[in-house]
Amino acid sequence: MSGTPRLSINQATIKYADLPTALEVTASAGIESIGLWREPVAEVGLETAARQLRDSGLRMSTYCRGGFFTLPEGPARRASLDDNRRAIDETATLAAAGAAGSAAVLVLVAGGLPDGSRDLDGARDRVRAALEELAPAAEAAGVTLAVEPLHPMFASDRCVVPTLRLALDLCRDFAPEVVGVTVDTFHLWWDPDALAQVARAGAEGRLATYQVCDWATPLPQDVLLSRHYPGDGVIDFAAFTRTVEATGYARDVEVEIFNAAVWDAPFPDVVARTTQSFATSVQPYLAP
């Protein structure tokens, strides 16, 4: 067991590791939890993935990802919603296979503006409609849909939900165990309202998962790959983590990094560096 018992390695941090390798590298480092992604699970098949997760002894902290709800009504939107129903079932299966404390949390990215559209309000209405359509399936499966607000620079192509306030407003008509939110420091650090909204998420029982990585400038040409190890940038992890802990959140804390240099490094080195940065920048502010 490591000295960071609530650390989870989001599989995106070791993107090029297949599922068996990601599980082995994480468990060998003494880390107890992993956040899985759908693509590596699909490569081996759900039944095999569930068995491999069970054999690893790891918890699953989240499953990434569903969403992309902003298309207008038509075959493409129907196909997206059907795929999200499959993701809900996959989440439930994998959470049941993981070690005790696994979380049946499906992270959702809302989706960007459809091609040619400038209608943000309409896109957000379609996100709300998708949640309404999927909530019964999530409730029946015991899965929490965790809406993730993304930094505003992604509003056009990835996520029309740029603030935690807006994410929580989209959730308010649903039971908190069915629709909650993802708090990711990379996406929220800039928002002067963020910590108040984290507290609100806790008060409403909607804080489904807490993800951490750092922000540093200059940004690369592909801004998607601009995430850094905690402590290598400007984010105040003490303030975020203390606010999250004050809500009573007691689940795993994921480190999720999209960064070409990190992805190209040896997987054990990345996991070791992640553990060290988490121990320094996040762990001191977690409840004992």
Number of C-alpha atoms within 10 A of each C-alpha: 10 12 12 20 14 19 25 28 31 27 27 19 27 26 20 16 18 15 22 15 13 25 23 17 21 24 17 14 14 15 24 24 29 28 25 26 20 17 13 19 19 14 12 15 12 18 14 13 22 20 13 20 24 18 13 19 17 26 25 30 30 33 27 21 21 25 26 22 29 26 20 13 9 8 10 11 17 14 11 18 20 13 14 23 18 13 21 28 20 24 30 21 17 27 25 19 22 25 19 12 15 21 26 27 31 34 25 24 23 29 24 22 23 16 9 6 11 11 10 17 10 15 24 23 14 20 25 19 14 20 25 16 13 18 20 12 17 26 16 12 17 19 23 27 30 31 30 26 27 26 21 16 14 18 18 16 12 20 27 29 27 21 20 28 18 14 25 25 10 22 23 13 12 14 15 19 18 24 29 31 30 28 26 24 24 23 25 22 20 15 14 9 13 20 19 14 20 25 18 17 24 21 13 16 18 27 27 29 26 22 21 26 29 24 21 16 9 8 12 13 8 9 13 14 16 20 26 23 26 29 19 14 14 14 21 15 22 15 13 23 23 16 20 23 16 16 17 14 20 14 18 26 29 25 29 25 28 19 21 16 9 20 18 12 12 12 20 16 12 19 21 15 15 23 24 18 18 25 17 13 20 24 22 15 18 17 12 5
